[in-house]
Amino acid sequence: MNLPNKISLARICMIPVFVAVFFLNVIPFHYGIAAIIFVVACCTDFIDGYIARSRGLVTNLGKFLDPIADKVLVATAMMLLLTMRNSLFALLGNIAEAVYIASTVCIAVILARELIISAFRQIAAANGIVMAAEKLGKYKTACQDVAIFVLLLAPAFSGMFAQILAWVGFALFAVATVLTVWSGISYVGKNKVVLLDKKEETTTEQGGGEKA
């Protein structure tokens, strides 16, 4: 197992630690520590990818581990956010319930998008179609990770500062949701040939239509 794969595996191992620290309120500043563990895990995503590409260490195992680690980490963090009804969401006062419902919908949309794109990539791989990554998707990931970090961190503080962190976090989360939907639609639209059957694809090519 090469170094990038070991880093990806380490990220997966950090997930149960992240969850445990999040719930262990006997630990002082446990929300803050959980937020730090989350951001460190997110940083390993960039590190293993950079090492794999720069050193020519891209492997099939890495292609399997890396997206699994990313999606499980983010999905777990989002589910944990929904358990913070009396800590994080309470910071918003009278509109706490409305924001909680909106956040639940946003999380459902984000997770649905990830499942759809994963299935889309699987179909593409099965048909030998190579799809380039989009910058929009990278912006989405960065915004999403920062939003989750800020939201996890907010309840670790109190007073006005905690409220400001919560508002900033939810604003970033809203932007991340928009970018998630936008990037998903753009990705499928630019690679719509993936959804064409062989017969349809041949007809499209003969007719001079655009190819993704």
KOLBATI-439465 format. One line per field, with one value per residue (C-alpha): residue in one letter; residue number from 1; x, y, z. Coordinates in Angstrom, 1 decimal, always signed. Each point is the difference from the previous one (the first is absolute). Layout:
BEGIN
rest	c(a;...)
nr	c(NUM;...)
east	c(X;...)
north	c(Y;...)
up	c(Z;...)
//
This chain:
BEGIN
rest	c(m;n;l;p;n;k;i;s;l;a;r;i;c;m;i;p;v;f;v;a;v;f;f;l;n;v;i;p;f;h;y;g;i;a;a;i;i;f;v;v;a;c;c;t;d;f;i;d;g;y;i;a;r;s;r;g;l;v;t;n;l;g;k;f;l;d;p;i;a;d;k;v;l;v;a;t;a;m;m;l;l;l;t;m;r;n;s;l;f;a;l;l;g;n;i;a;e;a;v;y;i;a;s;t;v;c;i;a;v;i;l;a;r;e;l;i;i;s;a;f;r;q;i;a;a;a;n;g;i;v;m;a;a;e;k;l;g;k;y;k;t;a;c;q;d;v;a;i;f;v;l;l;l;a;p;a;f;s;g;m;f;a;q;i;l;a;w;v;g;f;a;l;f;a;v;a;t;v;l;t;v;w;s;g;i;s;y;v;g;k;n;k;v;v;l;l;d;k;k;e;e;t;t;t;e;q;g;g;g;e;k;a)
nr	c(1;2;3;4;5;6;7;8;9;10;11;12;13;14;15;16;17;18;19;20;21;22;23;24;25;26;27;28;29;30;31;32;33;34;35;36;37;38;39;40;41;42;43;44;45;46;47;48;49;50;51;52;53;54;55;56;57;58;59;60;61;62;63;64;65;66;67;68;69;70;71;72;73;74;75;76;77;78;79;80;81;82;83;84;85;86;87;88;89;90;91;92;93;94;95;96;97;98;99;100;101;102;103;104;105;106;107;108;109;110;111;112;113;114;115;116;117;118;119;120;121;122;123;124;125;126;127;128;129;130;131;132;133;134;135;136;137;138;139;140;141;142;143;144;145;146;147;148;149;150;151;152;153;154;155;156;157;158;159;160;161;162;163;164;165;166;167;168;169;170;171;172;173;174;175;176;177;178;179;180;181;182;183;184;185;186;187;188;189;190;191;192;193;194;195;196;197;198;199;200;201;202;203;204;205;206;207;208;209;210;211;212)
east	c(+0.0;+1.5;+0.1;-3.1;-2.1;+1.3;-1.1;-3.5;-0.3;+1.1;-2.8;-2.5;+1.3;-0.4;-3.7;-0.9;+2.4;-1.8;-3.4;+1.1;+1.6;-3.1;-2.3;+2.4;-1.2;+2.2;+2.9;+0.4;-0.5;-1.0;-1.9;+3.1;+2.3;-2.5;+0.1;+3.8;+0.0;-2.4;+2.1;+3.2;-1.8;-1.1;+3.6;+1.2;-2.2;+2.1;+3.2;-0.5;-1.3;+3.0;+2.5;-1.7;+0.0;+3.5;+1.7;-2.0;-1.5;-3.6;-1.3;-3.4;+0.0;+0.5;-2.8;-2.2;+1.1;+0.2;-3.6;-1.3;+1.9;-1.2;-3.7;-0.2;+1.8;-2.3;-3.2;+0.9;+0.7;-3.3;-1.9;+1.7;-1.0;-3.7;+0.5;+1.0;-3.5;+0.4;+3.5;+0.8;-3.5;-1.1;+2.5;-2.3;-2.9;-3.5;+0.9;+1.9;-2.8;-0.3;+3.8;+0.0;-2.6;+1.8;+3.3;-1.5;-1.3;+3.4;+1.8;-2.5;+0.7;+3.8;+0.0;-2.4;+2.3;+3.0;-1.8;-1.1;+3.4;+1.6;-2.4;+0.6;+3.8;-0.5;-1.9;+2.7;+2.8;-1.9;-0.2;+3.6;-0.9;+2.5;-1.5;+2.1;-0.5;-1.6;+1.3;-3.6;+0.0;+3.2;-1.5;-3.1;+2.2;+2.1;-3.1;-1.8;+3.0;+0.5;-3.7;+0.0;+3.1;-1.5;-3.3;+1.7;+2.1;-2.8;-1.5;+3.5;-0.3;-2.7;-1.6;+0.1;+3.1;-1.7;-3.1;+2.2;+1.8;-3.4;-1.3;+3.2;-0.1;-3.6;+0.6;+3.0;-2.1;-2.7;+2.6;+1.4;-3.4;-0.5;+3.5;-0.8;-3.1;+1.6;+3.1;-2.1;-2.2;+3.1;+1.9;-2.8;-0.8;+3.6;+0.2;-3.5;+1.5;+0.4;-3.8;-0.3;-0.3;+2.4;-2.6;-1.0;+3.6;+0.8;-3.1;+1.1;+3.5;-1.3;-2.3;+2.9;-1.3;+2.2;+1.9;+1.0)
north	c(+0.0;+3.3;+3.3;+1.7;-3.2;-0.1;+3.7;-0.8;-3.0;+2.2;+2.5;-2.9;-1.0;+3.7;-0.2;-2.1;+2.1;+3.2;-1.4;-1.2;+3.4;+1.8;-1.9;-0.2;+3.2;-1.0;+1.3;+3.7;+1.9;-3.3;+1.7;+2.0;-3.0;-1.9;+3.0;-0.1;-3.8;+0.6;+2.7;-2.1;-2.9;+2.3;+1.3;-3.6;-0.2;+2.7;-1.5;-3.6;+1.3;+2.3;-2.8;-2.6;+2.3;+1.6;-3.3;-2.1;-2.2;+0.0;-3.6;-1.7;-0.4;+3.7;+0.7;-2.1;+1.2;+3.8;+0.7;-2.5;+1.8;+3.5;-0.9;-1.9;+2.8;+2.7;-2.0;-0.9;+3.7;+1.1;-2.6;+1.2;+3.6;-1.1;-1.3;+3.5;+1.3;+1.3;+1.3;+1.2;+0.8;+1.5;+2.8;+1.4;+0.8;+0.2;-1.2;-3.1;-2.4;+1.4;-0.2;-3.6;-1.0;+1.8;-1.6;-3.4;+0.6;+1.3;-3.1;-2.3;+1.9;-0.2;-3.7;-0.7;+1.9;-2.0;-3.3;+1.0;+1.2;-3.2;-2.1;+2.2;-0.5;-3.8;-0.1;+2.1;-2.3;-3.1;+1.5;+1.2;+3.7;+2.3;+3.1;+2.9;+1.5;+3.5;+3.0;+0.6;-3.3;+1.0;+3.3;-1.9;-2.4;+2.8;+2.1;-3.1;-0.9;+3.5;+0.3;-3.3;+1.0;+3.4;-1.6;-2.7;+2.7;+2.4;-1.8;-0.2;+3.7;+2.1;+3.4;+2.2;-1.7;-3.3;+1.5;+1.7;-3.3;-1.7;+2.6;-0.1;-3.8;-0.2;+2.6;-2.0;-3.1;+1.6;+1.0;-3.5;-1.4;+2.2;-0.9;-3.7;+0.1;+2.3;-2.1;-3.2;+1.3;+1.4;-3.3;-2.1;+2.5;+0.1;-3.8;-0.9;-2.5;-2.3;-0.4;-0.9;-3.6;-1.1;+0.2;+3.5;+1.1;-1.2;+1.9;+3.1;-0.2;-0.6;+3.0;+2.3;+0.6;+1.2;-2.4;+0.6)
up	c(+0.0;-1.1;+2.0;-1.5;+0.7;+3.5;+0.5;-1.5;+2.4;+2.9;-1.0;+0.2;+3.5;+1.2;-0.6;+3.0;+2.1;-1.2;+0.9;+3.4;+1.0;-1.3;+2.4;+3.0;+1.8;+3.0;-2.1;+0.3;-3.3;-1.6;-2.9;-0.8;+0.1;-2.3;-2.4;+0.0;-0.7;-2.8;-1.7;+0.4;-1.7;-2.8;-0.5;-0.4;-3.1;-1.7;+1.2;-1.2;-3.3;-0.5;+0.9;-2.2;-3.1;+0.5;+0.7;-2.5;+2.8;-1.3;+0.6;-0.3;+3.8;+0.4;-2.5;+2.2;+3.5;-0.7;-1.0;+2.6;+2.7;-1.2;-0.3;+3.3;+1.9;-1.4;+0.3;+3.6;+0.9;-1.6;+2.0;+3.2;-0.7;+0.1;+3.5;+1.2;+0.2;+3.6;-0.4;-3.5;-1.3;+3.3;-0.6;-2.7;+2.4;-1.5;-3.4;+1.3;-1.1;-3.5;-0.5;+1.4;-2.6;-2.8;+1.0;+0.0;-3.5;-1.2;+1.5;-1.8;-3.3;+0.4;+0.9;-2.9;-2.4;+1.2;-0.6;-3.4;-1.1;+1.4;-2.1;-3.0;+0.3;+0.4;-3.3;-1.7;+1.3;-1.2;-3.5;+0.0;+0.0;+1.7;+1.7;+1.1;+3.4;+0.1;+2.0;+1.1;+1.8;+1.8;+1.1;+1.2;+2.1;+1.5;+0.9;+1.4;+2.2;+1.3;+0.8;+2.0;+1.9;+1.0;+1.0;+2.1;+1.7;+0.8;+3.1;+1.5;+0.7;+1.6;-0.3;-3.1;-1.4;-0.1;-1.7;-2.6;-0.8;-0.3;-2.5;-2.0;+0.0;-1.2;-2.7;-1.3;+0.2;-2.1;-2.6;+0.1;-0.7;-3.1;-1.3;+0.6;-2.1;-2.6;-0.4;-0.2;-2.8;-1.8;+0.4;-1.4;-2.7;-1.3;+0.0;-1.1;-2.5;+3.0;+0.1;-3.6;-1.1;-2.7;-2.8;+1.1;+0.2;-3.5;-1.4;+1.8;-1.4;-3.6;+0.4;+1.0;+3.5;+2.8;+2.1;+3.6)
//
